[in-house]
Amino acid sequence: NFTDDNPLFGATAEGEGRLRLSSSGVNIAAEGFKLDDDALDFVIDWREEKARRLVLNAELGQLGAQSSERLLAFLPNIGRDQKFAQTFPLGRFKVTADQLVLEQMPVRDATASGKWSKAGIEIDDFTANDVAGISIQSSGTLAGTLAAPKLWGNARFDVLPRANISLWAEKWPGGINAKLEEILRANRP
């Protein structure tokens, strides 16, 4: 959504890429693409075979808060804009990042991979070695609507000695139970 408050306004981008056209789709690849001063590599593969499908692979370097916000501005607003789901009903993704910042939470050494369809988003793997001091390994499925989301799967959270429990308590949907927060704070090395 390109409104006046879009974080992409004022950003600078530069890079070189490769465009390949075929009878079944388009492949776009860029290495060393720069968004402001942060570098990223990506491959976008758009196929029109039996069904329209989008495959996105991206390797992100170390992105600060502003570049992370600008990069996220490229993503469709799934809750409001149904055009993306109509244009690309099927897809796969794999994104790796050395560092980025999401909702003021630093994320380091992260990988997310999965696929989407009309049924929902299936996360094959979401791993981050450090999200504000907590290590995460997870997989699962997100379905339903934004008003009534359905989420199921597996997750492992390892609380590291430098965990920012206050930030997690502030950002966790619905907050963290006070007793659990107390236990996490007490069991610090």
C-alpha positions as CSV (number, residue, x, y, z in Angstrom):
1,N,0.0,0.0,0.0
2,F,1.9,3.1,-1.2
3,T,0.6,5.9,0.9
4,D,2.5,8.9,2.3
5,D,3.5,7.0,5.4
6,N,5.0,4.0,3.5
7,P,8.6,3.5,4.8
8,L,9.8,3.0,1.2
9,F,9.5,6.7,0.5
10,G,12.9,8.3,0.6
11,A,14.7,4.9,0.4
12,T,17.5,4.4,-2.1
13,A,17.9,1.1,-4.0
14,E,20.5,0.0,-6.4
15,G,21.7,-3.3,-7.9
16,E,22.1,-5.5,-10.8
17,G,20.1,-8.5,-11.7
18,R,19.2,-11.2,-14.2
19,L,15.9,-11.6,-15.9
20,R,15.0,-14.9,-17.6
21,L,11.8,-15.3,-19.6
22,S,10.4,-18.7,-20.6
23,S,7.2,-20.1,-21.9
24,S,6.1,-20.9,-18.4
25,G,7.2,-17.9,-16.4
26,V,9.8,-15.3,-15.3
27,N,12.9,-15.6,-13.2
28,I,14.4,-12.5,-11.6
29,A,17.7,-12.8,-9.6
30,A,19.8,-10.1,-8.0
31,E,23.0,-10.4,-6.0
32,G,24.3,-7.5,-3.9
33,F,21.0,-5.5,-4.3
34,K,21.2,-2.6,-1.9
35,L,18.3,-1.1,0.0
36,D,19.8,2.1,1.5
37,D,23.1,0.8,2.8
38,D,22.0,-2.8,3.4
39,A,22.7,-5.6,1.0
40,L,20.5,-8.5,0.1
41,D,20.3,-11.3,-2.6
42,F,17.1,-12.7,-3.9
43,V,15.5,-14.9,-6.6
44,I,11.9,-14.6,-7.6
45,D,10.5,-17.3,-9.8
46,W,7.0,-16.8,-11.2
47,R,5.5,-19.8,-13.0
48,E,2.3,-20.2,-15.0
49,E,2.0,-24.0,-15.3
50,K,-1.1,-25.8,-14.1
51,A,-1.6,-23.1,-11.5
52,R,0.1,-19.7,-11.1
53,R,2.9,-20.1,-8.5
54,L,5.4,-17.8,-7.0
55,V,8.7,-19.0,-5.5
56,L,10.8,-16.5,-3.5
57,N,14.3,-17.1,-2.1
58,A,16.1,-14.3,-0.3
59,E,19.3,-14.0,1.6
60,L,19.4,-10.9,3.8
61,G,22.6,-9.6,5.3
62,Q,22.5,-7.4,8.4
63,L,19.6,-5.1,8.3
64,G,18.9,-2.3,10.8
65,A,15.5,-1.3,12.0
66,Q,14.8,1.2,9.2
67,S,15.9,-1.2,6.4
68,S,13.9,-4.0,8.0
69,E,10.8,-1.9,8.1
70,R,11.4,-0.9,4.4
71,L,11.9,-4.5,3.4
72,L,8.6,-5.5,5.1
73,A,6.8,-2.7,3.2
74,F,7.3,-4.8,0.0
75,L,5.1,-7.5,1.4
76,P,1.4,-7.5,0.6
77,N,-1.0,-6.6,3.4
78,I,-2.7,-10.0,3.6
79,G,-5.5,-8.8,5.8
80,R,-6.7,-6.0,3.5
81,D,-5.5,-6.9,0.0
82,Q,-6.9,-10.1,-1.5
83,K,-5.3,-9.3,-4.9
84,F,-2.0,-11.1,-3.9
85,A,-3.9,-14.3,-3.0
86,Q,-5.8,-14.1,-6.3
87,T,-2.6,-13.4,-8.3
88,F,-0.4,-16.0,-6.6
89,P,-2.7,-18.7,-5.1
90,L,0.3,-21.0,-4.6
91,G,3.9,-20.3,-3.5
92,R,7.0,-21.3,-1.7
93,F,9.5,-19.2,0.2
94,K,12.9,-19.4,1.9
95,V,14.4,-16.4,3.6
96,T,17.6,-16.3,5.6
97,A,18.8,-13.2,7.5
98,D,22.0,-12.5,9.4
99,Q,20.2,-9.8,11.3
100,L,17.0,-7.8,11.1
101,V,14.7,-5.9,13.5
102,L,11.0,-6.8,13.8
103,E,8.8,-4.7,16.1
104,Q,11.9,-3.4,17.9
105,M,13.0,-7.0,18.5
106,P,16.5,-7.8,17.1
107,V,16.5,-11.1,15.2
108,R,19.8,-12.8,14.5
109,D,20.7,-15.8,12.4
110,A,17.2,-16.6,11.2
111,T,15.7,-18.9,8.5
112,A,12.0,-19.2,7.5
113,S,10.8,-21.6,4.8
114,G,7.4,-22.9,3.8
115,K,4.6,-22.7,1.3
116,W,1.2,-21.1,1.0
117,S,-2.1,-22.0,-0.7
118,K,-5.7,-21.1,-0.2
119,A,-5.7,-23.4,2.8
120,G,-3.2,-21.3,4.6
121,I,0.6,-20.9,5.2
122,E,2.6,-23.9,6.2
123,I,5.9,-23.1,7.9
124,D,8.3,-26.0,7.3
125,D,11.0,-24.3,9.4
126,F,11.3,-21.1,11.4
127,T,14.6,-20.9,13.3
128,A,16.3,-18.0,14.9
129,N,19.3,-18.3,17.1
130,D,18.6,-15.0,18.9
131,V,15.3,-13.1,19.1
132,A,15.8,-10.6,21.8
133,G,17.7,-13.2,23.7
134,I,15.5,-16.2,23.0
135,S,16.4,-19.0,20.6
136,I,13.4,-20.4,18.5
137,Q,12.9,-23.6,16.5
138,S,9.4,-24.0,15.1
139,S,7.2,-25.3,12.4
140,G,3.4,-25.2,11.9
141,T,0.4,-24.0,10.0
142,L,-1.4,-20.7,10.0
143,A,-4.9,-20.7,8.5
144,G,-8.2,-19.0,9.0
145,T,-8.7,-15.2,8.8
146,L,-7.0,-12.3,10.6
147,A,-10.2,-11.9,12.7
148,A,-10.2,-15.6,13.6
149,P,-6.7,-17.1,13.0
150,K,-5.9,-20.7,13.5
151,L,-2.3,-21.7,14.4
152,W,-1.0,-25.1,15.2
153,G,2.5,-26.7,15.2
154,N,5.5,-27.2,17.3
155,A,7.9,-24.7,18.8
156,R,10.9,-24.8,21.1
157,F,12.0,-21.6,22.9
158,D,15.4,-21.6,24.7
159,V,15.8,-18.6,27.0
160,L,19.4,-17.4,26.7
161,P,21.2,-15.6,29.6
162,R,20.8,-12.2,27.8
163,A,17.1,-12.6,27.1
164,N,15.1,-9.3,27.2
165,I,12.1,-10.7,29.2
166,S,10.5,-7.2,29.4
167,L,10.5,-6.8,25.6
168,W,9.1,-10.2,25.1
169,A,6.4,-9.6,27.7
170,E,5.5,-6.3,25.9
171,K,5.4,-7.8,22.4
172,W,3.9,-11.3,23.1
173,P,0.3,-11.3,21.8
174,G,-2.0,-11.0,24.9
175,G,1.1,-10.6,27.1
176,I,3.0,-13.2,29.2
177,N,1.4,-14.6,32.3
178,A,2.8,-12.7,35.3
179,K,3.9,-16.0,37.0
180,L,5.8,-17.2,33.9
181,E,7.5,-13.8,33.6
182,E,8.5,-14.1,37.2
183,I,10.0,-17.6,36.6
184,L,11.8,-16.4,33.5
185,R,13.4,-13.5,35.4
186,A,14.3,-15.6,38.5
187,N,16.1,-18.4,36.5
188,R,18.8,-16.1,35.1
189,P,22.4,-17.3,35.4
